[in-house]
Amino acid sequence: MALFDFISGDEFRSGLESDYQELNSCMQMGAWKAAQVLAGSIIEAILIDYLIAIEYQKLSSSEILKWDLSKAITACRGDGILSEKTEHLSHVIRSYRNLIHPGRVVRLGEVANAQGAKIAQALVEIVIEEISTKRREKFGYTAEQVVGKIEHDPSARAILGYLLTRVNNVELERLLLKIIPQRYFDLMNSEKVSEKILITLEICFRTAFDATPLETKVKVTEKFARTIREESADLVWTYTFFRGKDLQYLSQEEALLVKGHFLFALDSDTTGTILKAAEGIGNFLTADETDDLTISLFYQMLINTTPTGKKELSELAKRTLETEYRTMGDDNQKAMITAIDKMIKAFEGGNLPTALETIKEVRAILLSYSASDKS
């Protein structure tokens, strides 16, 4: 629920969302007393949580958790967190919460009604707006707010760099380890998925990844390796966020695992997801692995030039081959040319002259890169 996207604690946010849904249900059913009590509870929780987050007057969280709504309102107003109008309305809400005590209703003649419940519900949204604004000013955006911005603002892609400079390292880590991958997976399986949103999430992930400390990069890449190792479902979509150059953040054993899985999956890539993930992998391959990569890329290039193939995948495979060749070391370049020569020999005398011609053309292009790079 976007309403509480300024809360980064999953369990706490989930509890607030549940209470808010229950508040709306109470309003629909005319359960005015329950609605007013719930509104007060939500407001108290939001204020207390914020005071703990800012370490109000250097008090411990256990001390602040003992406060009631009245004390939380006073503290927030005194610290300029709530506006004067909201403070006054919040004190009215405080009296509503006492409606839970039957004795008070009898003694003071206070009753719960629709008018009071509507005021309470409106105040919840006012407090949410004021606290979310203050949290954003003090702590920056949460991971949920970044993803929400991407989903609801068509211009978000243009300001991703700016948005991410206002996300602290803790939230960047959450964005990479959980929020973007989970939301991407949910949207990918939605009937109303927007390709533009998925692409922007991909860009956001890589931009955020580049901006994170080394420790976070290692965590994110290790999680990817763990997914490859432990999950049995279709994993192609996970390569959306991985790039071959990320192998530098893995142990030798994990890198070997990922490379093996990548080279195996590359042949069956029908979307270009794994082809795009190859970026930078050439620098981490052995001669044998370079041979496997070369054969797989040529397979994608040639199979997608057939009438039933996808031209864009053929072109992507060719670009990938050229890019990796230009960035890999001399030994791997030699291994790639050797692999191509083997393919040429295998195709010579066969009945696929067009394929043979394509292989020779690519070989010539690669060698021209070598000559120009050395000159």
C-alpha positions as CSV (number, residue, x, y, z in Angstrom):
1,M,0.0,0.0,0.0
2,A,1.7,3.2,-1.2
3,L,0.2,5.2,1.7
4,F,2.7,3.7,4.1
5,D,5.7,3.5,1.7
6,F,7.7,5.9,4.0
7,I,7.9,3.1,6.5
8,S,10.9,0.8,5.8
9,G,10.2,-1.8,8.5
10,D,8.3,-4.6,6.7
11,E,6.5,-6.0,9.8
12,F,5.5,-2.6,11.1
13,R,4.4,-1.3,7.7
14,S,2.3,-4.5,7.2
15,G,0.6,-3.9,10.6
16,L,-0.3,-0.3,9.7
17,E,-1.7,-1.4,6.3
18,S,-3.8,-4.0,8.0
19,D,-5.1,-1.5,10.6
20,Y,-5.8,1.0,7.9
21,Q,-7.8,-1.5,5.8
22,E,-9.8,-2.4,9.0
23,L,-10.4,1.3,9.6
24,N,-11.9,1.6,6.1
25,S,-14.0,-1.5,6.7
26,C,-15.3,0.0,9.9
27,M,-16.2,3.2,8.1
28,Q,-18.2,1.3,5.5
29,M,-20.1,-0.6,8.1
30,G,-20.8,2.4,10.3
31,A,-18.7,1.0,13.2
32,W,-17.9,4.6,14.3
33,K,-16.4,3.7,17.7
34,A,-14.1,1.1,16.3
35,A,-13.1,3.5,13.5
36,Q,-12.1,6.2,15.9
37,V,-10.1,3.9,18.2
38,L,-8.3,2.5,15.2
39,A,-7.5,6.0,13.8
40,G,-6.0,7.0,17.1
41,S,-4.0,3.8,17.3
42,I,-2.5,4.3,13.8
43,I,-1.6,7.9,14.5
44,E,0.1,7.0,17.8
45,A,2.1,4.2,16.1
46,I,3.3,6.6,13.3
47,L,4.3,9.3,15.7
48,I,6.1,7.0,18.1
49,D,7.9,5.3,15.3
50,Y,9.2,8.6,13.9
51,L,10.3,9.8,17.4
52,I,12.3,6.6,17.7
53,A,13.8,7.0,14.3
54,I,15.1,10.5,15.0
55,E,16.3,9.4,18.5
56,Y,14.2,12.1,20.0
57,Q,16.2,13.9,22.8
58,K,18.5,10.9,22.8
59,L,15.9,8.8,24.5
60,S,16.0,5.0,24.1
61,S,13.3,3.3,22.0
62,S,12.1,1.5,25.1
63,E,11.5,4.8,26.9
64,I,9.6,6.3,23.9
65,L,7.5,3.1,23.5
66,K,6.0,3.8,26.9
67,W,4.6,7.1,25.8
68,D,0.9,7.6,25.2
69,L,-0.6,9.4,22.3
70,S,-0.8,12.7,24.2
71,K,2.9,12.8,24.9
72,A,3.8,11.8,21.4
73,I,1.7,14.6,20.0
74,T,3.3,17.2,22.3
75,A,6.8,16.0,21.4
76,C,6.1,16.0,17.7
77,R,4.6,19.5,17.8
78,G,7.4,20.8,19.9
79,D,10.0,19.5,17.5
80,G,8.2,21.0,14.5
81,I,7.2,17.7,13.1
82,L,3.4,18.4,13.2
83,S,1.6,21.6,12.2
84,E,-0.3,23.5,14.8
85,K,-3.6,22.5,13.2
86,T,-2.7,18.8,13.1
87,E,-1.7,19.0,16.8
88,H,-5.1,20.3,17.8
89,L,-7.0,17.8,15.8
90,S,-4.7,15.0,17.1
91,H,-5.6,15.9,20.7
92,V,-9.3,15.6,19.7
93,I,-8.4,12.1,18.4
94,R,-6.8,11.4,21.7
95,S,-10.1,11.8,23.5
96,Y,-11.7,9.5,20.9
97,R,-9.5,6.7,21.9
98,N,-10.9,6.9,25.4
99,L,-14.3,5.8,24.0
100,I,-13.0,2.3,24.4
101,H,-13.7,2.7,28.2
102,P,-17.5,2.3,28.8
103,G,-17.2,4.2,32.1
104,R,-16.0,7.3,30.4
105,V,-18.9,7.2,27.9
106,V,-21.4,7.0,30.8
107,R,-19.7,9.7,33.0
108,L,-19.0,12.3,30.3
109,G,-21.8,11.5,27.9
110,E,-19.4,11.1,25.0
111,V,-20.6,9.1,22.0
112,A,-19.1,7.9,18.8
113,N,-20.7,9.1,15.7
114,A,-20.1,9.4,11.9
115,Q,-18.9,13.0,12.1
116,G,-16.2,12.1,14.6
117,A,-15.2,9.0,12.7
118,K,-14.8,11.0,9.5
119,I,-12.6,13.5,11.2
120,A,-10.5,10.7,12.6
121,Q,-10.1,9.1,9.3
122,A,-9.1,12.3,7.6
123,L,-6.6,13.1,10.3
124,V,-4.8,9.8,9.7
125,E,-4.1,10.8,6.2
126,I,-3.0,14.3,7.3
127,V,-0.5,12.8,9.8
128,I,0.7,10.4,7.2
129,E,1.4,13.2,4.8
130,E,3.2,15.4,7.4
131,I,5.3,12.5,8.8
132,S,6.2,11.1,5.4
133,T,7.4,14.5,4.3
134,K,9.5,14.9,7.4
135,R,11.0,11.5,7.0
136,R,11.9,12.1,3.4
137,E,13.6,15.4,4.3
138,K,15.6,13.8,7.1
139,F,16.3,10.3,5.8
140,G,15.7,10.5,2.1
141,Y,13.5,8.1,0.1
142,T,12.7,4.6,1.1
143,A,13.1,1.7,-1.3
144,E,9.3,1.5,-1.6
145,Q,9.0,5.2,-2.5
146,V,11.6,4.8,-5.3
147,V,9.7,1.9,-6.8
148,G,6.4,3.7,-6.3
149,K,7.8,6.7,-8.1
150,I,8.8,4.5,-11.0
151,E,5.4,2.9,-11.3
152,H,3.3,6.1,-11.1
153,D,5.5,8.8,-12.7
154,P,6.3,8.4,-16.4
155,S,9.2,10.9,-16.0
156,A,10.9,8.9,-13.3
157,R,13.5,7.4,-15.6
158,A,14.8,10.8,-16.4
159,I,15.4,11.6,-12.7
160,L,16.6,8.2,-11.4
161,G,20.1,9.6,-10.8
162,Y,18.7,12.4,-8.6
163,L,16.3,10.1,-6.7
164,L,19.0,7.6,-5.9
165,T,21.3,10.3,-4.4
166,R,18.5,10.8,-1.9
167,V,18.4,7.2,-0.8
168,N,20.7,6.2,2.1
169,N,22.8,3.1,1.9
170,V,20.5,1.0,4.1
171,E,17.6,1.7,1.7
172,L,19.8,1.2,-1.4
173,E,20.6,-2.3,0.0
174,R,16.9,-3.1,0.5
175,L,16.1,-1.7,-3.0
176,L,18.6,-4.2,-4.5
177,L,18.2,-7.2,-2.3
178,K,14.4,-7.2,-2.0
179,I,12.2,-4.4,-3.3
180,I,13.1,-4.2,-7.0
181,P,13.5,-7.9,-7.6
182,Q,10.2,-8.8,-5.9
183,R,8.3,-6.0,-7.5
184,Y,9.8,-6.9,-10.9
185,F,8.7,-10.5,-10.5
186,D,5.2,-9.5,-9.4
187,L,4.8,-7.2,-12.4
188,M,6.3,-9.7,-14.8
189,N,3.5,-12.1,-13.8
190,S,0.8,-9.5,-14.0
191,E,-1.7,-9.4,-16.9
192,K,-1.3,-5.6,-17.1
193,V,2.5,-5.4,-17.0
194,S,4.0,-2.3,-18.5
195,E,7.2,-2.9,-20.5
196,K,8.3,0.7,-19.8
197,I,8.1,0.1,-16.0
198,L,10.0,-3.1,-16.2
199,I,12.8,-1.5,-18.2
200,T,12.9,1.5,-15.8
201,L,13.2,-1.0,-12.9
202,E,16.1,-2.7,-14.6
203,I,17.9,0.7,-15.2
204,C,17.2,1.7,-11.6
205,F,18.7,-1.6,-10.3
206,R,21.9,-1.2,-12.3
207,T,22.2,2.5,-11.4
208,A,21.7,1.8,-7.7
209,F,24.1,-1.1,-7.9
210,D,26.8,1.1,-9.3
211,A,26.3,3.6,-6.5
212,T,26.4,1.2,-3.6
213,P,29.5,0.4,-1.4
214,L,31.5,-2.7,-2.2
215,E,30.0,-4.6,0.8
216,T,26.5,-4.2,-0.7
217,K,27.7,-5.2,-4.2
218,V,29.1,-8.4,-2.7
219,K,25.8,-9.1,-0.9
220,V,23.7,-8.6,-4.0
221,T,25.9,-10.7,-6.2
222,E,26.1,-13.5,-3.6
223,K,22.3,-13.5,-3.4
224,F,22.2,-14.0,-7.2
225,A,24.6,-16.9,-6.9
226,R,22.6,-18.4,-4.1
227,T,19.5,-18.2,-6.2
228,I,21.2,-20.0,-9.0
229,R,22.4,-22.7,-6.6
230,E,19.2,-23.2,-4.6
231,E,16.2,-22.4,-6.7
232,S,14.6,-24.9,-9.0
233,A,12.1,-22.7,-10.8
234,D,12.8,-20.9,-14.1
235,L,15.7,-18.6,-13.4
236,V,16.0,-16.7,-16.7
237,W,14.3,-13.6,-15.3
238,T,16.9,-13.3,-12.5
239,Y,19.6,-12.5,-15.2
240,T,17.7,-9.3,-15.8
241,F,19.7,-7.7,-13.0
242,F,23.0,-9.5,-13.4
243,R,26.0,-8.6,-15.6
244,G,29.0,-10.7,-16.3
245,K,31.3,-8.0,-14.8
246,D,29.6,-8.7,-11.4
247,L,31.6,-11.9,-11.2
248,Q,34.4,-9.9,-9.7
249,Y,32.4,-9.8,-6.4
250,L,32.1,-13.6,-6.1
251,S,34.4,-16.2,-4.7
252,Q,36.1,-18.4,-7.2
253,E,33.7,-21.3,-6.4
254,E,30.6,-19.1,-6.8
255,A,31.9,-17.5,-10.0
256,L,32.5,-21.0,-11.4
257,L,28.9,-21.9,-10.5
258,V,27.4,-18.8,-12.1
259,K,29.6,-19.1,-15.3
260,G,28.6,-22.7,-15.7
261,H,24.9,-21.9,-15.4
262,F,25.1,-18.9,-17.6
263,L,26.9,-20.7,-20.5
264,F,24.4,-23.5,-20.2
265,A,21.4,-21.2,-20.3
266,L,22.7,-19.0,-23.1
267,D,21.8,-21.4,-25.8
268,S,18.1,-21.4,-24.8
269,D,17.7,-17.7,-24.4
270,T,14.6,-16.6,-26.3
271,T,14.2,-13.1,-24.9
272,G,17.7,-11.6,-24.9
273,T,17.8,-11.4,-21.1
274,I,20.8,-13.7,-20.8
275,L,22.5,-12.1,-23.8
276,K,22.3,-8.7,-22.2
277,A,23.7,-10.2,-18.9
278,A,26.9,-11.3,-20.7
279,E,28.3,-7.7,-20.4
280,G,31.8,-8.0,-19.1
281,I,31.9,-11.8,-18.7
282,G,34.8,-12.1,-21.2
283,N,37.4,-11.0,-18.6
284,F,36.5,-13.8,-16.3
285,L,36.5,-16.8,-18.6
286,T,39.0,-19.6,-19.1
287,A,40.0,-20.6,-22.7
288,D,37.5,-23.5,-22.6
289,E,34.8,-21.2,-21.3
290,T,35.6,-18.7,-24.0
291,D,35.1,-21.5,-26.5
292,D,31.7,-22.3,-25.0
293,L,30.7,-18.6,-25.1
294,T,31.8,-18.2,-28.7
295,I,29.8,-21.3,-29.9
296,S,26.7,-20.2,-27.9
297,L,26.8,-16.6,-29.3
298,F,27.2,-17.9,-32.9
299,Y,24.4,-20.3,-32.3
300,Q,22.1,-17.4,-31.2
301,M,23.3,-15.3,-34.1
302,L,22.7,-18.0,-36.8
303,I,19.5,-19.6,-35.4
304,N,17.9,-16.2,-35.3
305,T,18.6,-15.4,-38.9
306,T,16.2,-18.2,-39.9
307,P,12.6,-17.4,-40.9
308,T,11.4,-18.4,-37.5
309,G,14.1,-16.6,-35.6
310,K,14.3,-13.2,-34.0
311,K,16.4,-10.7,-35.9
312,E,17.0,-8.5,-32.9
313,L,18.4,-11.5,-30.9
314,S,20.8,-12.3,-33.8
315,E,22.0,-8.7,-33.8
316,L,22.3,-8.6,-30.0
317,A,24.4,-11.8,-30.1
318,K,26.7,-10.3,-32.7
319,R,27.2,-7.1,-30.7
320,T,27.8,-9.1,-27.6
321,L,30.5,-11.2,-29.4
322,E,32.2,-8.1,-30.7
323,T,32.1,-6.3,-27.4
324,E,33.4,-9.2,-25.3
325,Y,36.2,-9.8,-27.8
326,R,37.3,-6.2,-27.6
327,T,37.4,-6.1,-23.8
328,M,38.9,-9.6,-23.0
329,G,42.6,-10.3,-22.7
330,D,44.9,-11.6,-25.5
331,D,44.7,-15.2,-24.4
332,N,40.9,-15.2,-24.6
333,Q,40.9,-13.4,-27.9
334,K,43.1,-16.1,-29.3
335,A,40.8,-18.8,-27.8
336,M,37.8,-17.1,-29.5
337,I,39.4,-16.9,-32.9
338,T,40.5,-20.6,-32.5
339,A,36.9,-21.5,-31.7
340,I,35.7,-19.6,-34.8
341,D,38.2,-21.3,-37.0
342,K,36.9,-24.7,-35.8
343,M,33.4,-23.6,-36.8
344,I,34.6,-22.5,-40.2
345,K,36.2,-25.9,-40.8
346,A,33.1,-27.7,-39.7
347,F,30.8,-25.6,-42.0
348,E,33.1,-25.8,-45.1
349,G,31.8,-28.3,-47.6
350,G,28.4,-28.2,-46.0
351,N,25.1,-26.9,-47.4
352,L,24.9,-23.8,-45.3
353,P,26.9,-21.2,-47.3
354,T,25.1,-18.2,-45.8
355,A,26.0,-19.3,-42.3
356,L,29.6,-19.9,-43.3
357,E,29.8,-16.5,-44.9
358,T,28.5,-14.9,-41.7
359,I,31.0,-16.7,-39.5
360,K,33.9,-15.5,-41.8
361,E,32.6,-12.0,-41.8
362,V,32.5,-11.8,-38.0
363,R,36.0,-13.3,-37.8
364,A,37.3,-10.6,-40.1
365,I,35.6,-7.9,-38.0
366,L,37.1,-9.3,-34.8
367,L,40.6,-9.4,-36.3
368,S,40.2,-5.8,-37.5
369,Y,39.5,-4.8,-33.9
370,S,42.7,-6.5,-32.8
371,A,44.7,-4.7,-35.5
372,S,43.2,-1.3,-34.6
373,D,43.6,-1.8,-30.9
374,K,47.3,-2.6,-31.4
375,S,48.0,0.3,-33.8
